Amino acid sequence: MDWALEYAPPMPSQLVATLSGLARHADKKGRGTYPSVARLAAYACKSERSVQRDLVELRKLGLIRYGDQSKANHLPEGKRPEVYDLALELAVPDGRAGRDEVTRASRVTLASSRRRGGKKKPSSDPVESGLTGDVDVRGDVDVTGDADVVEGVTSTSQEGRRPRHPNQLPEPKEEPKDSGPPPASEPDPGPQSLFDEQDAPIQLTAKQQQDADFDAWYALYPRKENRGKARLAFAAAVKKGVKPDYLITALHKHRDHWVACKTETKFIPHPTTWLNGERYDDELTTPANRWNGPAPTAPSSMTDEEKKRALRF
């Protein structure tokens, strides 16, 4: 958990909760974590589909990798989540938060440059650029916010509001009359921390989206065999125009059918066979729809011995 929250390399903010959920179930070496997608979704307050995308992105960033899948063999087939190992060898020495003034100042500079598209903007603020941007801690400034208070104006700290910056002019008590429209001001630059700003949602490519859809479908399939061939068959079905959501919905119906019929795993078709045979379009006959009329009887014209023989077979 310490690695996921502090020492793992920087990542999009929406991945932190999913990575922390995986870390919560890993051993001391970061191996053998296999919480279900539903549990990770509950941890992160996300949908299961979003968690599936997070897992794909974490694998692409190299922060997690597939582990020993046999660790989940004690779970029923069809309900076994993927087993992952955490890449604990990838770590930021001083943590993402940093421990010195230089690290924090550089993080604020990076956050500002990201908001401006990477272009540096000269600052008109006479405050020295070596400050962290959080609190002005120069020795000649009173950090209570009462420094440089103009005579006759109540300080902001006395009004119970947040202390003002030492270089900020005091706000007038009343709006001057006929002052005209207020001068245009720059938009709020937002939070001064790289990890507090809102990152844009990850835009997955078509291939990444298809991989995420397949992972969600394959995680539901009760028989795990020939994953590579199943991935190719899934891609072929999508290429023919079958929607991934339709494949997942059809698989849910087939799972319910197999459970209702008490079908053994060995009699469930391979994932590739299910896809190539277009079994997702099958009209299923559940036990409730089977014929449940009266038991067959032997014709009355048969002898007793013939009736016994007919009913026996």
URKANOR-V430756 format. One record per backbone hydrogen bond with DSSP energy under -1.0 kcal/mol. CO is the residue of the C=O (numbers start at 0). NH is the residue of the N-H. If there is no record, write none. Layout:
co=[CO & CO]
nh=[NH & NH]
//
This chain:
co=[0 & 1 & 1 & 2 & 5 & 6 & 11 & 12 & 14 & 15 & 16 & 17 & 18 & 19 & 21 & 22 & 26 & 29 & 30 & 32 & 35 & 36 & 37 & 38 & 39 & 40 & 46 & 47 & 48 & 49 & 50 & 51 & 52 & 53 & 54 & 55 & 56 & 57 & 62 & 64 & 67 & 68 & 69 & 71 & 75 & 82 & 83 & 84 & 85 & 86 & 91 & 99 & 100 & 101 & 102 & 103 & 104 & 105 & 106 & 107 & 108 & 109 & 110 & 111 & 112 & 113 & 127 & 137 & 141 & 149 & 154 & 155 & 164 & 192 & 192 & 204 & 205 & 206 & 207 & 208 & 209 & 210 & 211 & 212 & 213 & 214 & 216 & 222 & 225 & 226 & 227 & 228 & 229 & 230 & 231 & 232 & 233 & 234 & 235 & 236 & 237 & 242 & 243 & 244 & 245 & 246 & 247 & 248 & 249 & 250 & 251 & 252 & 253 & 254 & 255 & 256 & 257 & 263 & 264 & 269 & 270 & 271 & 272 & 273 & 274 & 277 & 278 & 285 & 298 & 302 & 303 & 304 & 305 & 306 & 307 & 308]
nh=[4 & 5 & 6 & 7 & 95 & 91 & 14 & 15 & 18 & 19 & 20 & 21 & 22 & 23 & 24 & 25 & 29 & 85 & 26 & 83 & 39 & 40 & 41 & 42 & 43 & 45 & 50 & 51 & 52 & 53 & 54 & 55 & 56 & 57 & 58 & 59 & 60 & 62 & 86 & 84 & 70 & 71 & 72 & 74 & 78 & 66 & 32 & 64 & 87 & 89 & 94 & 103 & 104 & 105 & 106 & 107 & 108 & 109 & 110 & 111 & 112 & 113 & 114 & 115 & 117 & 116 & 130 & 140 & 144 & 152 & 158 & 160 & 167 & 195 & 196 & 208 & 209 & 210 & 211 & 212 & 213 & 214 & 215 & 216 & 217 & 218 & 220 & 224 & 229 & 230 & 231 & 232 & 233 & 234 & 235 & 236 & 237 & 238 & 239 & 241 & 240 & 246 & 247 & 248 & 249 & 250 & 251 & 252 & 253 & 254 & 255 & 256 & 257 & 258 & 259 & 260 & 262 & 266 & 267 & 273 & 274 & 275 & 276 & 278 & 277 & 280 & 281 & 288 & 301 & 306 & 307 & 308 & 309 & 310 & 311 & 312]
//
